[in-house]
Amino acid sequence: MFGAIVLMTPLPNIMMGGGSAACEVDTSDLSETAQEDIPPEMLELYKRHGETVGVQWNVLAAVGKRETDHGRSELPGVQSGTNYAGAAGPMQFLISTWGGKARIPIPSEFNGYASDGDDDGVADVYNPADAILGAAKMLKRNGAPDDLRKALFVYNRANWYVDQVLEIAAKYAQSGSVDVPPEANPACEVAYDAPNAVVDRILDYALAQRGKPYVWGGTGPDGYDCSGIIYMAYRNAGLNIPRTTFGQWPFGVRIDAGEEQAGDLVFFNSGPGTSADNPGHVGMVVSPGKMVEARCTLCGPIKVTTYRDRGAIVGFTRPLQNPDVLEQLKRQALT
């Protein structure tokens, strides 16, 4: 019977989730030491890429401090070239670990952690935006945020190094501790403004999948890809929409940026085979600027992330306004 809510008598918006501060990425947990020591532009990158990948921002910042004093070191290999060990850039990647070259066009094929953190089309080991995103992915791949000792030991194979990074990370947090980021925890409440009970049911399903892994082609219950979680969330509300990102993009009614609401979809150009007319990644809007997404294997588990500061947004759509979906809702209202 919930289909009738959309078609006949819309209810007031349904506020869900307690919006508990403990369930947001706590970028306010910033000690005086961190404020005095970390350059603002670097701090913003640690926070942004830490949230995107699901790694503690203060651990990323501690790695940056230990490696190159946040890129301020004048030692060889920080701004150009490599040091005696072959490491380069503000996060001191081995060129082989980065991907074989210091600067790699994106998209291209390579084996490593090279990343384009500012969407300029190049994964540059000397560019802090790129290097910090690459470091976050490497830590995530090797155990962060839960097993930080393992992840940091893989980053630099010395126990003294692990101890030093964790000590710095604790000093950067106002709490004096290194906590697991909560944005992937399905037990955390997330505030969203559902326009009706249908969207409430869709989002309830999607948010319950937080913490599960990205699985290419996955439609649950143990893992999902970007379009798979959306497909199943709509199915949970008794609605059939296309399975893939390529099918979902033309299916919904286009929505102007700034007009999106909970349950709408946000699409991205994601590299080879995708374009402004053929996006390759999709997330579900939770609230303005926030989405739940299954991004990629190296990007960590399904979680709530920000989309407003992410490049390559193609556009927004509202599947609930598709004529086929409206017909499905009518049939539900009659049963």
FENBELNOR-V765341 format. One record per run of one state. SS is the DSSP state (@ for helix, = for strand, . for the rest). FROM is the first residue (numbers start at 1). LEN is the number of residues. If there is no record, write none. Layout:
SS | FROM | LEN
SS | FROM | LEN
This chain:
. | 1 | 2
@ | 3 | 5
. | 8 | 6
= | 14 | 3
. | 17 | 4
@ | 21 | 3
. | 24 | 8
@ | 32 | 6
. | 38 | 2
@ | 40 | 14
. | 54 | 3
@ | 57 | 12
. | 69 | 18
= | 87 | 2
. | 89 | 4
= | 93 | 2
@ | 95 | 4
. | 99 | 4
= | 103 | 3
. | 106 | 16
= | 122 | 3
. | 125 | 3
@ | 128 | 14
. | 142 | 6
@ | 148 | 8
. | 156 | 3
@ | 159 | 14
. | 173 | 19
= | 192 | 3
. | 195 | 2
@ | 197 | 12
. | 209 | 4
= | 213 | 2
. | 215 | 4
= | 219 | 1
. | 220 | 3
= | 223 | 2
. | 225 | 1
@ | 226 | 11
. | 237 | 8
@ | 245 | 7
. | 252 | 1
= | 253 | 3
. | 256 | 9
= | 265 | 4
. | 269 | 6
= | 275 | 1
. | 276 | 2
= | 278 | 1
. | 279 | 2
= | 281 | 7
. | 288 | 2
= | 290 | 4
. | 294 | 3
@ | 297 | 3
. | 300 | 3
= | 303 | 4
. | 307 | 6
= | 313 | 6
@ | 319 | 3
. | 322 | 1
@ | 323 | 12
. | 335 | 1
